[in-house]
Amino acid sequence: MVIRLYAKNEFTVTSASTIVNITFGFGEDDSADNVMTPSIGSFEGSSWTGSANEIKFTLGDGGQRRFVSILVTTCDGELQESASF
């Protein structure tokens, strides 16, 4: 499975629990120069870090992004859980 997003596309990750980390696996021919900007927290390399129930990512003007995996880590108090596709 691959998710492909094009320039200026937006996508949102939401959870009832607090999201503390999102790690993206990028596919072949991914346009790494197309910056992904989060609405909150920080994104560096292939990982987002922060603390939120909803994060909207906006792609830049050039190229596309291809995701082969997305790993979301949430935290409720001291319990951490992860889910991925």
C-alpha positions in Angstrom: 0.0 0.0 0.0 1.2 3.5 -0.9 -0.3 6.8 -0.1 0.6 9.6 -2.5 0.1 13.3 -2.0 0.8 16.0 -4.4 2.0 19.6 -4.1 -0.1 21.8 -1.8 -2.2 18.8 -0.6 -3.1 18.6 3.1 -3.8 15.6 5.3 -4.7 15.3 9.0 -3.8 12.7 11.6 -6.3 12.5 14.5 -6.6 10.4 17.7 -8.7 10.4 20.8 -5.4 9.9 22.7 -2.6 12.4 22.7 -0.3 11.9 19.7 3.4 12.3 20.7 5.2 11.0 17.6 4.6 10.1 13.9 7.2 8.4 11.9 6.8 8.3 8.1 8.3 5.7 5.8 8.8 7.2 2.3 8.7 5.2 -0.9 10.9 5.3 -4.0 10.9 8.4 -6.1 9.7 10.4 -3.1 10.3 14.2 -3.5 12.1 14.8 -0.3 12.6 18.4 -1.3 8.8 19.0 -1.0 8.6 20.2 2.6 5.8 18.9 4.9 4.7 21.6 7.3 2.8 20.6 10.5 0.1 22.7 12.1 1.7 22.1 15.5 4.9 20.5 16.8 8.0 20.0 14.7 8.8 17.8 11.7 12.4 16.8 10.9 13.7 14.1 8.6 10.9 11.6 8.6 9.5 12.2 12.1 7.0 14.5 13.7 7.2 15.2 17.5 4.9 17.1 19.7 1.7 16.7 21.8 -1.7 17.0 20.1 -4.9 15.1 19.2 -4.9 16.5 15.7 -2.1 17.5 13.4 -2.6 18.8 9.9 0.3 18.5 7.4 0.5 20.7 4.4 2.9 19.9 1.5 5.0 22.5 -0.3 4.9 23.7 -3.9 7.0 21.1 -5.6 6.9 17.4 -6.2 5.0 14.7 -4.3 5.3 12.6 -1.2 4.9 8.8 -1.2 4.2 7.1 2.1 4.8 3.4 2.4 4.2 3.4 6.2 3.0 5.7 8.9 3.6 4.8 12.6 1.6 6.9 15.1 2.6 6.8 18.8 0.0 8.0 21.4 0.3 8.5 25.1 -2.4 8.5 27.8 -0.6 9.3 31.0 2.2 6.8 31.2 0.8 4.2 28.7 2.2 4.5 25.2 0.7 2.7 22.2 1.6 2.6 18.5 -0.4 1.9 15.4 0.7 1.8 11.8 -0.4 1.0 8.3 
